[in-house]
Amino acid sequence: MSSVLIVGASAQDQAFRSRVDLVNVGVTVTDRKGNLVSDLTLDDFELYEDGRKQTVQYFAAGDGETAPAMHLGLMLDVSGSMEEDLSFSKTASIKFLNMLTDAVDITVVDFDTEVRAARYSQNEFARLIERIRRKKASGMTALYDAIGLYLDGASGQDGRKIMLVYTDGGDSQSSIRFNELIDLLKASDVTIYPIGALEHQPSSSRNQQRMLLQQIADVTGGQAFFPTVVKELDAVYEKVIAQIRAQYTVGYLSTNDKTDGAWRKVEVKMVRKDGRDLRVRSRKGYFATFKKP
């Protein structure tokens, strides 16, 4: 539930509608060459839910005074399978956090057999970095449980929610199954950017782990990256940060008032003249709320 700007509503309607579920969709737009398009306006978008056109009632660009508050999640795999890549991942995560300093807060989730989470403000940045530096690799890999824990905490946050996941992608411990995780991701408005450290993983499982991380990114409108050496991280970070800065938030109140918990497909279309040449990446839909007993 978000505090929103409702377009074309009276003050009374706005006060009421800000307390109901606004469907927020993070949207990244690129041209045919893959360049980010950052000059779009509300009138350039159309939203459809299950094929029915919706009225856009909230719009904000990712970089500017109207941008919603950003909450950053950082997930660090410290399981035994990451032993050869943990130094790489710690360096990667610290470097990234130093480049993205405008998040309202940062939630760090590190996991092995167990999952641990803590939320830090920007004023606690030194403590956050020290937490990351102290980590050592051991235990099994509860990746899906870790993502589930983060999603649960993020559900109460207003604004944009961006999560980076550093992992080799292999889960060996979670109580949550992968298909259950996908359902949780569909119900969430978090955008996920997995960074897969797969170089030291067995070739027999590398492709499968890559596909799993790619699917996690796709269902949330994010993108997965698979750097092999630290020197490749600069290019990865530039891409991720550019996408965060260029991400639009588009919101609407569904014309379907059923509270049946059903899956609703959301499609974002471009309506400006060169719209056919643009590529849109966004979450694919959401689950409607259930009627309270």
ZIQUI-V750507 format. One record per backbone hydrogen bond with DSSP energy under -1.0 kcal/mol. CO is the residue of the C=O (numbers start at 0). NH is the residue of the N-H. E is the energy in kcal/mol with one decimal. If there is no record, write none. Layout:
co=CO nh=NH e=E
co=CO nh=NH e=E
This chain:
co=9 nh=13 e=-3.0
co=10 nh=14 e=-2.3
co=11 nh=15 e=-1.8
co=12 nh=16 e=-3.4
co=13 nh=17 e=-1.8
co=15 nh=18 e=-1.8
co=16 nh=19 e=-1.1
co=22 nh=251 e=-1.5
co=24 nh=249 e=-2.5
co=26 nh=247 e=-3.0
co=27 nh=280 e=-2.8
co=28 nh=36 e=-2.9
co=29 nh=278 e=-3.6
co=30 nh=33 e=-2.0
co=34 nh=30 e=-2.3
co=40 nh=43 e=-1.9
co=41 nh=44 e=-1.6
co=43 nh=270 e=-2.2
co=45 nh=268 e=-2.9
co=46 nh=53 e=-3.2
co=47 nh=266 e=-2.7
co=48 nh=51 e=-2.2
co=51 nh=48 e=-2.9
co=56 nh=6 e=-1.1
co=57 nh=250 e=-2.7
co=59 nh=248 e=-2.9
co=63 nh=66 e=-1.3
co=68 nh=159 e=-2.3
co=69 nh=103 e=-3.0
co=70 nh=161 e=-2.4
co=71 nh=106 e=-2.8
co=72 nh=163 e=-2.8
co=73 nh=108 e=-2.8
co=74 nh=165 e=-3.1
co=75 nh=110 e=-1.9
co=77 nh=137 e=-2.1
co=78 nh=81 e=-1.9
co=79 nh=82 e=-1.7
co=81 nh=84 e=-1.0
co=81 nh=85 e=-1.7
co=84 nh=88 e=-2.5
co=85 nh=89 e=-2.9
co=86 nh=90 e=-2.4
co=87 nh=91 e=-2.4
co=88 nh=92 e=-2.8
co=89 nh=93 e=-2.3
co=90 nh=94 e=-2.2
co=91 nh=95 e=-2.1
co=92 nh=96 e=-2.4
co=93 nh=97 e=-1.7
co=95 nh=98 e=-1.5
co=95 nh=99 e=-1.0
co=104 nh=71 e=-2.3
co=105 nh=119 e=-3.1
co=106 nh=73 e=-3.1
co=107 nh=117 e=-2.0
co=108 nh=75 e=-2.9
co=109 nh=115 e=-2.5
co=110 nh=77 e=-2.7
co=111 nh=141 e=-1.8
co=113 nh=111 e=-2.6
co=115 nh=109 e=-1.9
co=117 nh=107 e=-2.9
co=119 nh=105 e=-3.0
co=120 nh=123 e=-1.5
co=121 nh=124 e=-1.3
co=123 nh=127 e=-1.9
co=124 nh=128 e=-2.4
co=125 nh=129 e=-2.0
co=126 nh=130 e=-2.0
co=127 nh=131 e=-1.9
co=128 nh=132 e=-2.4
co=129 nh=133 e=-1.6
co=131 nh=134 e=-1.2
co=138 nh=79 e=-2.4
co=140 nh=171 e=-2.5
co=140 nh=172 e=-1.7
co=141 nh=145 e=-1.9
co=142 nh=146 e=-2.3
co=143 nh=147 e=-2.4
co=144 nh=148 e=-2.4
co=145 nh=149 e=-2.1
co=146 nh=150 e=-2.6
co=147 nh=151 e=-2.0
co=148 nh=152 e=-1.8
co=149 nh=153 e=-2.6
co=150 nh=154 e=-1.3
co=153 nh=156 e=-2.0
co=159 nh=70 e=-2.9
co=160 nh=190 e=-2.7
co=161 nh=72 e=-3.3
co=162 nh=192 e=-3.0
co=163 nh=74 e=-2.9
co=164 nh=194 e=-3.8
co=165 nh=76 e=-2.1
co=166 nh=196 e=-2.6
co=176 nh=180 e=-2.3
co=177 nh=181 e=-2.4
co=178 nh=182 e=-1.5
co=179 nh=183 e=-2.0
co=180 nh=184 e=-2.6
co=181 nh=185 e=-2.3
co=182 nh=186 e=-1.6
co=190 nh=162 e=-2.8
co=192 nh=164 e=-1.6
co=193 nh=224 e=-2.5
co=194 nh=166 e=-1.6
co=195 nh=197 e=-1.1
co=197 nh=200 e=-1.7
co=201 nh=204 e=-1.4
co=201 nh=205 e=-1.6
co=204 nh=208 e=-2.5
co=205 nh=209 e=-2.3
co=206 nh=210 e=-2.3
co=207 nh=211 e=-2.2
co=208 nh=212 e=-2.1
co=209 nh=213 e=-2.2
co=210 nh=214 e=-2.3
co=211 nh=215 e=-2.0
co=212 nh=216 e=-2.0
co=213 nh=217 e=-2.7
co=214 nh=218 e=-2.3
co=216 nh=221 e=-2.5
co=224 nh=195 e=-2.8
co=228 nh=231 e=-1.7
co=229 nh=232 e=-2.2
co=231 nh=235 e=-1.6
co=232 nh=236 e=-3.4
co=233 nh=237 e=-2.3
co=234 nh=238 e=-1.8
co=235 nh=239 e=-2.6
co=236 nh=240 e=-3.0
co=237 nh=241 e=-2.1
co=238 nh=242 e=-2.2
co=239 nh=243 e=-2.4
co=240 nh=244 e=-2.6
co=241 nh=245 e=-1.8
co=247 nh=26 e=-3.0
co=248 nh=59 e=-1.7
co=249 nh=24 e=-2.7
co=250 nh=56 e=-2.7
co=250 nh=57 e=-1.5
co=251 nh=22 e=-2.7
co=258 nh=290 e=-1.7
co=261 nh=287 e=-2.9
co=263 nh=285 e=-1.9
co=264 nh=49 e=-2.9
co=266 nh=47 e=-2.4
co=268 nh=45 e=-2.2
co=271 nh=274 e=-2.4
co=273 nh=276 e=-1.7
co=274 nh=277 e=-1.5
co=278 nh=29 e=-2.4
co=280 nh=27 e=-2.6
co=283 nh=265 e=-2.5
co=285 nh=263 e=-3.0
co=288 nh=260 e=-1.3
